[in-house]
């Protein structure tokens, strides 16, 4: 059974940077679409960025130019590099794996950006 474990969240000031990591157990990582979602307080979960197994990426407009998603298939890991952070980026960030109709979620990591 695939499991995802996120790390790298924390408290940062406006304009700061964080790097989130998500490690997947199992052998299907390299065949999977990976994504980062976030859920701000009192709001719905939204897609932040996604990366295909071939490396194609997509981003929500609000993070374009500031966030970068990448993956290392040898390490079964997907990253989210977040720069120029804003208070509105405050949320619980979740890693998601999609493969052959299966969707797996991590437990989430809190990112808090102070003004």
C-alpha positions as CSV (number, residue, x, y, z in Angstrom):
1,X,0.0,0.0,0.0
2,X,1.4,3.4,-1.0
3,X,1.9,5.9,1.8
4,X,3.0,9.6,1.4
5,X,4.9,11.5,4.1
6,X,5.3,15.2,3.8
7,X,7.8,17.4,5.6
8,X,9.3,20.9,5.5
9,X,6.4,23.0,6.7
10,X,6.8,25.7,9.3
11,X,6.5,29.4,10.2
12,X,8.1,31.9,7.9
13,X,7.9,35.7,7.5
14,X,6.4,37.4,4.4
15,X,8.9,37.1,1.5
16,X,10.6,34.0,3.0
17,X,11.0,30.6,1.5
18,X,10.3,27.0,2.3
19,X,10.8,23.7,0.6
20,X,8.3,20.9,1.1
21,X,9.1,17.3,0.5
22,X,6.9,14.3,0.0
23,X,8.3,10.8,0.1
24,X,6.3,7.9,-1.3
25,X,6.6,4.3,-0.3
26,X,6.1,1.5,-2.8
27,X,7.2,1.1,-6.4
28,X,4.6,3.1,-8.4
29,X,5.9,6.6,-7.8
30,X,7.7,6.9,-11.1
31,X,4.5,6.0,-12.9
32,X,2.4,8.4,-11.1
33,X,1.1,12.0,-11.4
34,X,2.1,13.9,-8.3
35,X,0.6,17.1,-7.0
36,X,0.5,19.5,-4.1
37,X,-2.8,20.8,-2.7
38,X,-3.4,23.2,0.1
39,X,-6.3,24.0,2.4
40,X,-6.4,27.5,4.0
41,X,-8.2,27.9,7.3
42,X,-12.0,27.7,6.6
43,X,-11.6,27.2,2.9
44,X,-11.7,24.3,0.5
45,X,-8.7,22.3,-0.6
46,X,-7.2,23.6,-3.9
47,X,-4.7,22.3,-6.4
48,X,-1.4,24.3,-6.1
49,X,0.9,22.4,-8.6
50,X,1.2,19.2,-10.4
51,X,3.9,17.2,-12.2
52,X,3.5,14.3,-14.6
53,X,5.7,11.3,-14.7
54,X,7.5,12.9,-17.7
55,X,8.1,16.2,-15.8
56,X,5.4,18.4,-17.3
57,X,4.2,20.9,-14.7
58,X,1.2,23.1,-14.1
59,X,0.4,25.7,-11.4
60,X,-2.5,27.6,-10.0
61,X,-2.2,31.3,-11.2
62,X,-1.6,32.6,-7.7
63,X,1.7,30.8,-7.3
64,X,3.1,31.1,-10.8
65,X,6.6,32.5,-10.7
66,X,7.0,31.9,-7.0
67,X,6.5,28.1,-6.5
68,X,8.3,25.3,-8.3
69,X,7.3,21.6,-8.3
70,X,9.9,19.0,-9.1
71,X,10.4,15.2,-8.6
72,X,13.2,12.8,-8.1
73,X,12.0,9.4,-9.2
74,X,15.1,7.7,-7.9
75,X,14.2,8.9,-4.4
76,X,10.4,8.5,-4.7
77,X,10.2,12.2,-3.7
78,X,8.3,15.2,-5.0
79,X,9.2,18.7,-3.9
80,X,7.6,22.1,-3.7
81,X,10.0,25.0,-3.6
82,X,8.1,28.1,-2.3
83,X,9.6,31.6,-2.6
84,X,8.3,35.1,-2.0
85,X,5.7,33.7,0.4
86,X,2.7,35.7,1.3
87,X,0.2,35.5,4.2
88,X,-2.4,34.2,1.8
89,X,-0.2,31.1,1.3
90,X,-0.9,30.0,4.8
91,X,-2.5,26.6,4.7
92,X,-2.1,22.9,5.3
93,X,-0.2,21.5,2.3
94,X,-1.0,18.0,1.1
95,X,0.9,15.7,-1.2
96,X,-1.2,13.7,-3.7
97,X,-0.4,10.7,-5.9
98,X,-2.6,9.6,-8.8
99,X,-2.1,6.4,-10.7
100,X,-4.6,4.2,-12.6
101,X,-7.6,5.8,-10.9
102,X,-6.1,5.6,-7.5
103,X,-5.6,8.7,-5.4
104,X,-3.5,8.7,-2.3
105,X,-3.0,11.6,0.2
106,X,-0.4,12.4,2.7
107,X,-1.2,13.6,6.2
108,X,-0.4,17.3,5.4
109,X,2.1,19.8,6.7
110,X,1.3,23.2,8.0
111,X,2.7,26.3,6.4
112,X,2.2,29.6,8.2
113,X,3.3,33.0,6.7
114,X,3.4,35.9,9.1
115,X,2.9,39.4,8.0
